[in-house]
Amino acid sequence: MPDIETLRIIWWLLVGVVLIGFAVTDGFDFGTAILFPLVSRNEVEKRIVLNCIGPIWEGNQVWIILGAGAIFAAWPYVYAVAFSGFYFLFLLLLLTMGISRPVSFKYRSKLASPHWRQAWDKMVFVGGIAPAIIFGLLMGNIIEGVPFYFDNSLRFFYTGSLYNLFSPFSWWCGITSVAMLVMHGGLYLAVKTENPLRDRAISWSRSMALLFIFLFAMAGVWVAYKLPGYVVISPIDTHGYSNPLHKTVINSTGAWLSNYQLYPYTMLAPALGFLGALLACLTARMGNSQFAFCCSGLSIAGVISTVGVSMFPFIIPSSTDLSSSLLVWDSSSSQLTLFLMLVASIVFIPIILLYTTWVYRVFSGKISDKTVKKQEERHTAY
């Protein structure tokens, strides 16, 4: 069995991979839903857009379920803080991503009434833009620090308010998230559709790619010169039992950039975020939609990696009691639990990847009016 320090690092990497998998796969679902009323000019085009993501969106949500389960098992303190402190945001996420989006996909085409379909069109849009904003808000809150503390018995107390969830930096992250996912969703539509729908999707994705590059860069400037980061100044026992109170933490402006100074190769993460979006913009203009879509996915991976690298070893810093901040080293489950979960992951993650790949292959190819009509004959169209 690997030692607990190694297992903690492995699980930090695994959770990061799962989050990237969710953002890349379900991210283009969100982006497509946001673009749904913006690129569709008539009912036929709306049906085409919906049928681009209709067969696969449910499978893409496996990643967020896997991520929540992994956090619950590997980082119980993190699970407690996140699902208590962000209760309101998770409730909104459930209502939009978990309820309104599935229902709108399933029921929109049940009746031919224009009023019926227009009402569900709005729900499709809300089911795309709301989760995109919420995930950005969550990321922004975590980077800023969450108002919580543990007492001497390790009982958790949240000291924030609803207002704290909607800080200017969190909103900036929310808008950045929307731009990033619209870029990704537009390129997915470019891969799956034909002109004129394809050209409109490319136009939106290129505009959003440039906007995302600007927003991501300004977020970096904000973090470097305005936002306090967190640093551990006491020795850390990376092999010890998990106790968030056994350390001393300070915060200072620009502290989130310290890892880039210590390990210059970590600059590859933000570079990937910028370069992926730039290449996506350029190659989409040249008509290489598939390569542009892959570059967009790499850009998303770079953004999430940037957050992880910048904050390491912090997972959720505390803005109320700095020493209660949760680290990779002091918020994990036991060595045996981490090992058993690792064995399960080695078995099940490849299975998820295999059946996801198979589903994408089955539903590959362009979606057109003829495709939708054939699916209607088999009662499988959205």
C-alpha positions as CSV (number, residue, x, y, z in Angstrom):
1,M,0.0,0.0,0.0
2,P,1.4,3.5,-0.9
3,D,2.1,5.8,2.0
4,I,-0.5,8.4,2.9
5,E,1.5,11.3,1.5
6,T,1.5,9.7,-1.9
7,L,-2.2,8.8,-1.7
8,R,-3.1,12.3,-0.8
9,I,-1.2,13.6,-3.9
10,I,-2.8,11.0,-6.1
11,W,-6.3,12.0,-4.9
12,W,-5.6,15.7,-5.4
13,L,-4.7,14.8,-9.0
14,L,-7.7,12.4,-9.5
15,V,-10.2,15.0,-8.2
16,G,-8.6,17.5,-10.6
17,V,-8.9,15.1,-13.5
18,V,-12.6,14.4,-12.7
19,L,-13.3,18.2,-12.5
20,I,-11.6,18.7,-15.9
21,G,-13.6,15.8,-17.3
22,F,-16.8,17.3,-16.1
23,A,-16.0,20.8,-17.4
24,V,-14.9,19.6,-20.8
25,T,-17.8,17.2,-21.4
26,D,-20.8,18.9,-19.7
27,G,-19.2,22.3,-20.5
28,F,-20.1,22.1,-24.1
29,D,-23.7,21.1,-23.1
30,F,-23.9,24.3,-21.1
31,G,-22.4,26.3,-23.9
32,T,-24.7,24.8,-26.5
33,A,-27.8,25.6,-24.3
34,I,-26.7,29.2,-23.9
35,L,-26.2,29.5,-27.7
36,F,-29.5,27.7,-28.3
37,P,-31.6,30.9,-28.7
38,L,-28.7,32.9,-30.2
39,V,-27.8,30.8,-33.2
40,S,-31.2,29.3,-34.1
41,R,-33.4,31.3,-36.4
42,N,-36.3,28.9,-36.8
43,E,-37.8,25.8,-35.4
44,V,-35.8,23.4,-37.6
45,E,-32.5,24.9,-36.4
46,K,-33.7,24.8,-32.8
47,R,-34.4,21.0,-33.2
48,I,-31.0,20.5,-34.7
49,V,-29.2,22.3,-31.8
50,L,-31.1,20.3,-29.2
51,N,-30.4,17.0,-31.0
52,C,-26.7,17.8,-31.0
53,I,-26.6,17.4,-27.2
54,G,-29.8,15.5,-26.5
55,P,-28.4,11.9,-26.7
56,I,-25.3,12.6,-24.6
57,W,-25.9,15.3,-21.9
58,E,-27.1,12.8,-19.3
59,G,-23.9,10.7,-19.7
60,N,-21.8,13.8,-19.3
61,Q,-23.3,14.5,-15.9
62,V,-21.7,11.3,-14.6
63,W,-18.5,13.3,-14.0
64,I,-20.1,15.6,-11.5
65,I,-21.6,12.7,-9.6
66,L,-18.2,11.0,-9.6
67,G,-16.6,14.2,-8.4
68,A,-19.0,14.7,-5.5
69,G,-18.6,11.0,-4.5
70,A,-14.8,11.3,-4.6
71,I,-14.8,14.4,-2.5
72,F,-17.1,12.8,0.0
73,A,-14.9,9.7,0.4
74,A,-11.4,11.3,0.0
75,W,-11.9,14.7,1.6
76,P,-14.7,14.5,4.2
77,Y,-13.9,17.9,5.7
78,V,-14.0,19.5,2.3
79,Y,-17.3,17.9,1.6
80,A,-18.7,19.3,4.8
81,V,-17.5,22.8,4.2
82,A,-18.5,23.0,0.6
83,F,-21.9,21.5,0.8
84,S,-22.8,23.5,3.9
85,G,-21.2,26.9,3.0
86,F,-22.4,26.8,-0.6
87,Y,-25.8,25.3,0.2
88,F,-27.7,28.1,-1.6
89,L,-25.6,27.8,-4.7
90,F,-25.9,24.1,-4.8
91,L,-29.7,24.4,-4.4
92,L,-29.7,26.7,-7.5
93,L,-27.5,24.3,-9.3
94,L,-30.0,21.5,-8.5
95,L,-33.0,23.5,-9.7
96,T,-31.3,24.6,-13.0
97,M,-28.9,21.8,-14.0
98,G,-30.7,18.9,-12.3
99,I,-34.4,19.8,-12.9
100,S,-35.1,22.6,-15.4
101,R,-32.6,21.5,-18.0
102,P,-33.6,17.8,-18.1
103,V,-37.3,18.6,-18.2
104,S,-36.9,21.2,-20.9
105,F,-35.0,18.7,-23.1
106,K,-37.6,16.0,-22.6
107,Y,-40.8,18.0,-22.9
108,R,-40.1,20.8,-25.4
109,S,-41.0,18.8,-28.5
110,K,-44.0,17.0,-27.0
111,L,-46.5,19.6,-28.2
112,A,-46.3,21.7,-31.4
113,S,-47.8,24.8,-29.8
114,P,-45.5,27.8,-30.3
115,H,-46.2,29.1,-26.8
116,W,-45.4,25.8,-25.3
117,R,-42.0,25.5,-27.1
118,Q,-41.1,29.2,-26.5
119,A,-41.6,28.6,-22.7
120,W,-39.3,25.6,-22.8
121,D,-36.8,27.5,-24.9
122,K,-36.3,29.9,-22.0
123,M,-35.8,27.0,-19.7
124,V,-33.1,25.5,-22.0
125,F,-31.3,28.8,-21.9
126,V,-31.6,29.1,-18.1
127,G,-30.4,25.5,-17.7
128,G,-27.3,26.4,-19.6
129,I,-26.3,29.8,-18.3
130,A,-27.2,29.4,-14.7
131,P,-24.9,26.4,-14.0
132,A,-22.1,28.1,-15.9
133,I,-22.3,31.2,-13.7
134,I,-22.8,29.1,-10.5
135,F,-19.6,27.1,-11.1
136,G,-17.7,30.3,-11.7
137,L,-19.1,31.8,-8.5
138,L,-18.0,28.6,-6.6
139,M,-14.5,28.9,-8.0
140,G,-14.3,32.5,-7.1
141,N,-15.5,32.0,-3.6
142,I,-12.9,29.2,-3.0
143,I,-10.1,31.3,-4.4
144,E,-11.1,34.3,-2.1
145,G,-11.5,32.1,1.0
146,V,-14.7,30.7,2.6
147,P,-15.8,32.2,6.0
148,F,-15.8,29.1,8.3
149,Y,-13.9,27.7,11.2
150,F,-13.5,24.6,13.3
151,D,-13.6,24.5,17.1
152,N,-11.3,22.4,19.2
153,S,-13.7,19.4,18.7
154,L,-13.4,19.9,14.9
155,R,-17.0,20.9,14.7
156,F,-17.6,23.0,11.6
157,F,-19.2,26.5,11.7
158,Y,-20.0,28.7,8.7
159,T,-19.9,32.4,9.5
160,G,-20.8,33.9,6.1
161,S,-24.0,35.2,4.7
162,L,-25.8,35.0,1.4
163,Y,-24.2,38.3,0.4
164,N,-20.7,36.9,0.8
165,L,-21.3,34.4,-2.1
166,F,-21.7,37.2,-4.6
167,S,-18.5,39.2,-4.3
168,P,-17.1,41.2,-7.3
169,F,-14.3,38.7,-7.9
170,S,-16.8,35.8,-7.8
171,W,-19.0,37.5,-10.4
172,W,-15.9,38.1,-12.5
173,C,-15.2,34.3,-12.3
174,G,-18.8,33.6,-13.2
175,I,-18.7,35.7,-16.3
176,T,-15.3,34.2,-17.3
177,S,-16.9,30.8,-16.9
178,V,-19.8,31.7,-19.2
179,A,-17.4,33.0,-21.9
180,M,-15.2,29.9,-21.7
181,L,-18.1,27.5,-22.0
182,V,-19.9,29.4,-24.8
183,M,-16.6,29.2,-26.7
184,H,-16.5,25.5,-26.1
185,G,-20.2,24.9,-26.9
186,G,-20.0,27.0,-30.1
187,L,-17.1,24.9,-31.4
188,Y,-19.0,21.7,-30.5
189,L,-21.9,23.0,-32.6
190,A,-19.4,23.8,-35.4
191,V,-18.4,20.2,-35.4
192,K,-22.0,18.8,-35.3
193,T,-23.9,21.1,-37.6
194,E,-23.8,22.5,-41.2
195,N,-24.1,26.0,-42.6
196,P,-25.6,28.5,-41.9
197,L,-25.9,27.2,-38.3
198,R,-22.2,26.3,-38.3
199,D,-21.0,29.7,-39.3
200,R,-23.1,31.4,-36.6
201,A,-21.7,29.0,-34.0
202,I,-18.1,29.7,-35.1
203,S,-18.7,33.5,-35.0
204,W,-20.0,33.3,-31.4
205,S,-17.2,30.9,-30.3
206,R,-14.5,33.1,-31.7
207,S,-15.9,36.2,-30.0
208,M,-16.2,34.4,-26.7
209,A,-12.7,33.0,-27.1
210,L,-11.3,36.5,-27.3
211,L,-13.5,37.7,-24.4
212,F,-12.4,34.7,-22.3
213,I,-8.7,35.5,-22.9
214,F,-9.2,39.0,-21.7
215,L,-11.3,38.0,-18.6
216,F,-8.9,35.2,-17.7
217,A,-5.9,37.6,-18.0
218,M,-7.6,40.3,-15.8
219,A,-8.5,37.7,-13.2
220,G,-4.8,36.9,-13.1
221,V,-4.0,40.5,-12.5
222,W,-6.7,40.7,-9.8
223,V,-5.2,37.7,-8.0
224,A,-1.6,39.1,-8.3
225,Y,-2.2,42.7,-7.2
226,K,-5.5,42.9,-5.3
227,L,-6.6,39.5,-3.9
228,P,-5.1,38.1,-0.7
229,G,-3.7,34.6,-1.0
230,Y,-2.8,32.1,1.7
231,V,0.5,30.7,2.8
232,V,1.4,28.1,5.4
233,I,4.3,29.3,7.6
234,S,4.5,26.4,10.0
235,P,5.9,22.9,9.4
236,I,3.5,20.5,7.9
237,D,3.4,16.8,8.7
238,T,2.4,15.4,5.3
239,H,2.2,11.9,6.8
240,G,0.2,12.8,9.9
241,Y,-3.4,12.3,10.8
242,S,-5.9,14.8,9.3
243,N,-6.4,17.8,11.7
244,P,-6.9,21.2,10.0
245,L,-6.0,23.0,13.2
246,H,-2.4,21.8,13.4
247,K,-0.8,24.6,11.3
248,T,-0.3,28.4,11.1
249,V,-1.5,30.3,8.0
250,I,-1.2,33.9,6.9
251,N,-2.6,35.7,4.0
252,S,-1.0,38.3,1.8
253,T,-1.7,39.9,-1.6
254,G,-0.1,37.9,-4.4
255,A,0.5,34.8,-2.3
256,W,-1.4,32.6,-4.8
257,L,1.5,33.2,-7.2
258,S,4.2,31.7,-4.9
259,N,4.0,28.3,-6.5
260,Y,4.9,29.7,-9.9
261,Q,8.1,31.2,-8.4
262,L,9.1,28.0,-6.6
263,Y,8.2,25.7,-9.6
264,P,8.5,27.6,-12.9
265,Y,7.2,24.7,-14.9
266,T,3.8,25.2,-13.4
267,M,3.4,28.2,-15.7
268,L,2.4,25.6,-18.3
269,A,-1.1,25.5,-16.7
270,P,-2.1,29.2,-17.4
271,A,-0.1,29.1,-20.7
272,L,-2.3,26.2,-21.8
273,G,-5.4,28.2,-20.8
274,F,-4.4,31.1,-23.0
275,L,-2.9,29.2,-25.9
276,G,-5.8,26.7,-26.1
277,A,-8.3,29.5,-26.4
278,L,-6.2,31.5,-28.9
279,L,-5.6,28.4,-31.1
280,A,-9.3,27.6,-30.9
281,C,-10.1,31.1,-32.2
282,L,-7.6,30.9,-35.0
283,T,-8.3,27.4,-36.2
284,A,-12.0,27.9,-36.1
285,R,-11.6,30.7,-38.5
286,M,-9.7,28.5,-40.8
287,G,-12.5,25.9,-40.8
288,N,-10.8,23.2,-38.7
289,S,-13.6,22.8,-36.2
290,Q,-12.6,19.5,-34.7
291,F,-9.1,20.7,-33.9
292,A,-10.5,24.0,-32.6
293,F,-12.8,22.1,-30.3
294,C,-9.9,20.0,-28.9
295,C,-8.0,23.3,-28.3
296,S,-11.0,24.6,-26.5
297,G,-11.0,21.6,-24.2
298,L,-7.3,22.0,-23.5
299,S,-8.0,25.6,-22.6
300,I,-10.6,24.5,-20.0
301,A,-8.1,22.0,-18.6
302,G,-5.5,24.7,-18.4
303,V,-7.9,27.0,-16.5
304,I,-8.8,24.4,-13.9
305,S,-5.2,23.3,-13.6
306,T,-4.2,26.9,-13.0
307,V,-6.6,27.2,-10.0
308,G,-5.3,23.9,-8.6
309,V,-1.6,24.8,-9.0
310,S,-2.1,28.3,-7.7
311,M,-3.8,27.1,-4.5
312,F,-1.8,24.0,-3.7
313,P,-1.7,22.7,-1.1
314,F,-4.9,24.5,-0.1
315,I,-8.2,23.0,-1.1
316,I,-10.6,25.5,0.7
317,P,-8.9,28.3,2.6
318,S,-10.7,29.9,5.5
319,S,-11.2,33.7,5.6
320,T,-12.5,33.6,9.2
321,D,-9.9,31.5,10.9
322,L,-6.8,31.1,8.7
323,S,-5.6,28.0,10.6
324,S,-8.9,26.2,9.8
325,S,-8.0,26.2,6.1
326,L,-8.2,22.8,4.5
327,L,-5.1,21.5,2.9
328,V,-4.3,18.4,0.8
329,W,-2.3,17.2,3.9
330,D,-4.8,17.7,6.7
331,S,-8.3,17.1,5.3
332,S,-8.2,13.6,3.8
333,S,-9.6,10.3,4.9
334,S,-7.5,7.5,6.3
335,Q,-4.8,5.8,4.4
336,L,-6.9,2.6,4.0
337,T,-9.9,4.6,2.7
338,L,-7.8,6.4,0.2
339,F,-6.2,3.2,-1.0
340,L,-9.5,1.3,-1.4
341,M,-11.0,4.3,-3.2
342,L,-8.0,4.3,-5.5
343,V,-8.5,0.6,-6.3
344,A,-12.1,1.3,-7.1
345,S,-11.2,4.2,-9.3
346,I,-8.6,2.1,-11.2
347,V,-11.5,-0.3,-12.0
348,F,-14.4,2.1,-12.7
349,I,-12.9,5.2,-14.4
350,P,-11.6,3.2,-17.4
351,I,-15.1,1.7,-17.7
352,I,-16.6,5.2,-17.7
353,L,-14.2,6.3,-20.3
354,L,-14.9,3.3,-22.5
355,Y,-18.7,3.6,-22.5
356,T,-18.4,7.4,-22.9
357,T,-16.2,6.9,-26.0
358,W,-18.6,4.3,-27.3
359,V,-21.6,6.7,-26.9
360,Y,-19.8,9.5,-28.6
361,R,-18.9,7.2,-31.5
362,V,-22.5,6.0,-31.9
363,F,-23.8,9.6,-32.0
364,S,-21.0,11.0,-34.0
365,G,-21.5,12.8,-37.3
366,K,-23.4,15.9,-38.4
367,I,-26.9,16.7,-37.3
368,S,-29.2,18.1,-40.0
369,D,-32.9,18.4,-40.7
370,K,-32.9,15.0,-42.3
371,T,-31.3,13.5,-39.2
372,V,-34.0,15.0,-37.0
373,K,-36.7,13.6,-39.2
374,K,-35.3,10.1,-39.2
375,Q,-35.0,10.3,-35.4
376,E,-38.7,11.5,-35.2
377,E,-39.7,8.4,-37.1
378,R,-38.0,6.3,-34.4
379,H,-39.4,8.5,-31.7
380,T,-35.9,9.4,-30.5
381,A,-35.7,13.1,-31.5
382,Y,-35.6,16.0,-29.1
